[in-house]
Amino acid sequence: MTAATENHDASTQIKYVVKGEHTIFYPGDREKSYWPGQMHDVVVKDIHSISDGERPTVAKNGFALLHHNTAMAGDDFYDEEKVEQVFYPEMCELACKVNGAVKAVAFGHVARSDAPDARQHAQPSHAAHVDYGRKTIDEYAYNILGDKAEQWLKKRVILMNFWRPIKTVHRSPLALVDAATPATVRLES
């Protein structure tokens, strides 16, 4: 159990896509992307400063802070084969546990880094965004499940991202939007 720490809320600005604009994002070639943004004032809450009883849940907030032991070690996350053979099954098991799924598939892992020499695809985003829409989910399902994809896509489908630090994060932390707060905002993919 993690005890609440002192409040570490921070006022900052996050770039959001201009409402009504259509974006084109190329993770591997960001200069080619079209992502017109506007800065918005936000308050970012340190999830570690929230008491256990008030912590976000997937059902209420759309995300949760989970404690998960992995067989992976730091540099293992840069080994594509090890990620697919060890970490993917761990994440599928965790996804089923968290949301009661009977089937889970893993795809699209990225070891993020804001190091100056990091490939563009591995760099963190510095703007609010939705990772995947339904079209992408369907494409991945057909690529991974083949002929069985259609039967699974007729059922309830949930996309879950699992993020974990490979080492202590000092810059470019992950920020999430609490699904319980933007009551009047429509999130679009």
Contacts in CASP RR format, 6 or more apart in sequence:
PFRMAT RR
TARGET T0000
AUTHOR 0000-0000-0000
METHOD contacts of the structure
MODEL  1
MTAATENHDASTQIKYVVKGEHTIFYPGDREKSYWPGQMHDVVVKDIHSI
SDGERPTVAKNGFALLHHNTAMAGDDFYDEEKVEQVFYPEMCELACKVNG
AVKAVAFGHVARSDAPDARQHAQPSHAAHVDYGRKTIDEYAYNILGDKAE
QWLKKRVILMNFWRPIKTVHRSPLALVDAATPATVRLES
1 52 0 8 1.000
2 48 0 8 1.000
2 52 0 8 1.000
2 67 0 8 1.000
3 51 0 8 1.000
4 48 0 8 1.000
4 49 0 8 1.000
4 50 0 8 1.000
4 51 0 8 1.000
4 52 0 8 1.000
5 46 0 8 1.000
5 48 0 8 1.000
5 49 0 8 1.000
6 49 0 8 1.000
7 46 0 8 1.000
7 49 0 8 1.000
8 45 0 8 1.000
8 46 0 8 1.000
8 48 0 8 1.000
8 49 0 8 1.000
9 43 0 8 1.000
9 44 0 8 1.000
9 45 0 8 1.000
9 46 0 8 1.000
9 49 0 8 1.000
10 43 0 8 1.000
10 44 0 8 1.000
10 46 0 8 1.000
11 41 0 8 1.000
11 42 0 8 1.000
11 43 0 8 1.000
11 44 0 8 1.000
12 41 0 8 1.000
12 42 0 8 1.000
12 43 0 8 1.000
12 44 0 8 1.000
13 39 0 8 1.000
13 40 0 8 1.000
13 41 0 8 1.000
13 42 0 8 1.000
14 39 0 8 1.000
14 40 0 8 1.000
14 42 0 8 1.000
14 127 0 8 1.000
14 128 0 8 1.000
14 175 0 8 1.000
15 37 0 8 1.000
15 38 0 8 1.000
15 39 0 8 1.000
15 40 0 8 1.000
15 126 0 8 1.000
15 127 0 8 1.000
15 128 0 8 1.000
16 37 0 8 1.000
16 38 0 8 1.000
16 39 0 8 1.000
16 40 0 8 1.000
16 127 0 8 1.000
16 128 0 8 1.000
17 23 0 8 1.000
17 35 0 8 1.000
17 36 0 8 1.000
17 37 0 8 1.000
17 38 0 8 1.000
17 127 0 8 1.000
17 128 0 8 1.000
17 129 0 8 1.000
18 36 0 8 1.000
18 37 0 8 1.000
18 38 0 8 1.000
21 36 0 8 1.000
21 37 0 8 1.000
22 34 0 8 1.000
23 33 0 8 1.000
23 34 0 8 1.000
23 35 0 8 1.000
23 36 0 8 1.000
24 33 0 8 1.000
24 34 0 8 1.000
24 35 0 8 1.000
25 33 0 8 1.000
25 34 0 8 1.000
25 35 0 8 1.000
25 129 0 8 1.000
26 32 0 8 1.000
26 33 0 8 1.000
27 120 0 8 1.000
27 121 0 8 1.000
28 119 0 8 1.000
28 120 0 8 1.000
28 121 0 8 1.000
29 120 0 8 1.000
30 120 0 8 1.000
30 123 0 8 1.000
35 127 0 8 1.000
37 127 0 8 1.000
44 175 0 8 1.000
47 55 0 8 1.000
47 56 0 8 1.000
47 65 0 8 1.000
48 65 0 8 1.000
50 56 0 8 1.000
55 64 0 8 1.000
55 65 0 8 1.000
56 62 0 8 1.000
56 63 0 8 1.000
56 64 0 8 1.000
56 65 0 8 1.000
56 178 0 8 1.000
57 64 0 8 1.000
58 64 0 8 1.000
58 98 0 8 1.000
58 99 0 8 1.000
58 160 0 8 1.000
60 179 0 8 1.000
60 180 0 8 1.000
61 178 0 8 1.000
61 179 0 8 1.000
61 180 0 8 1.000
62 176 0 8 1.000
62 178 0 8 1.000
62 179 0 8 1.000
63 176 0 8 1.000
63 178 0 8 1.000
63 179 0 8 1.000
64 98 0 8 1.000
66 94 0 8 1.000
66 98 0 8 1.000
68 90 0 8 1.000
68 94 0 8 1.000
68 164 0 8 1.000
70 86 0 8 1.000
70 87 0 8 1.000
70 90 0 8 1.000
70 164 0 8 1.000
71 86 0 8 1.000
71 90 0 8 1.000
72 82 0 8 1.000
72 83 0 8 1.000
72 86 0 8 1.000
72 87 0 8 1.000
72 90 0 8 1.000
74 166 0 8 1.000
74 167 0 8 1.000
76 82 0 8 1.000
76 83 0 8 1.000
76 86 0 8 1.000
76 87 0 8 1.000
77 83 0 8 1.000
77 87 0 8 1.000
77 109 0 8 1.000
77 111 0 8 1.000
77 166 0 8 1.000
78 111 0 8 1.000
83 109 0 8 1.000
84 106 0 8 1.000
84 109 0 8 1.000
87 106 0 8 1.000
87 109 0 8 1.000
88 106 0 8 1.000
88 109 0 8 1.000
89 106 0 8 1.000
91 104 0 8 1.000
91 106 0 8 1.000
91 162 0 8 1.000
92 104 0 8 1.000
92 105 0 8 1.000
92 106 0 8 1.000
93 104 0 8 1.000
94 162 0 8 1.000
95 101 0 8 1.000
95 104 0 8 1.000
95 106 0 8 1.000
95 160 0 8 1.000
95 162 0 8 1.000
96 102 0 8 1.000
96 103 0 8 1.000
96 104 0 8 1.000
98 160 0 8 1.000
99 158 0 8 1.000
99 160 0 8 1.000
101 158 0 8 1.000
103 152 0 8 1.000
105 140 0 8 1.000
105 141 0 8 1.000
105 144 0 8 1.000
105 145 0 8 1.000
107 140 0 8 1.000
107 144 0 8 1.000
110 121 0 8 1.000
110 122 0 8 1.000
111 122 0 8 1.000
111 166 0 8 1.000
112 122 0 8 1.000
112 123 0 8 1.000
112 124 0 8 1.000
112 172 0 8 1.000
113 122 0 8 1.000
113 123 0 8 1.000
113 124 0 8 1.000
114 123 0 8 1.000
114 124 0 8 1.000
114 171 0 8 1.000
114 172 0 8 1.000
124 172 0 8 1.000
124 174 0 8 1.000
126 172 0 8 1.000
128 177 0 8 1.000
130 187 0 8 1.000
130 188 0 8 1.000
130 189 0 8 1.000
131 159 0 8 1.000
131 161 0 8 1.000
132 140 0 8 1.000
132 159 0 8 1.000
132 189 0 8 1.000
133 159 0 8 1.000
133 189 0 8 1.000
134 157 0 8 1.000
134 189 0 8 1.000
137 157 0 8 1.000
137 159 0 8 1.000
138 149 0 8 1.000
138 153 0 8 1.000
141 149 0 8 1.000
141 152 0 8 1.000
141 153 0 8 1.000
141 157 0 8 1.000
142 149 0 8 1.000
145 152 0 8 1.000
163 174 0 8 1.000
177 187 0 8 1.000
END
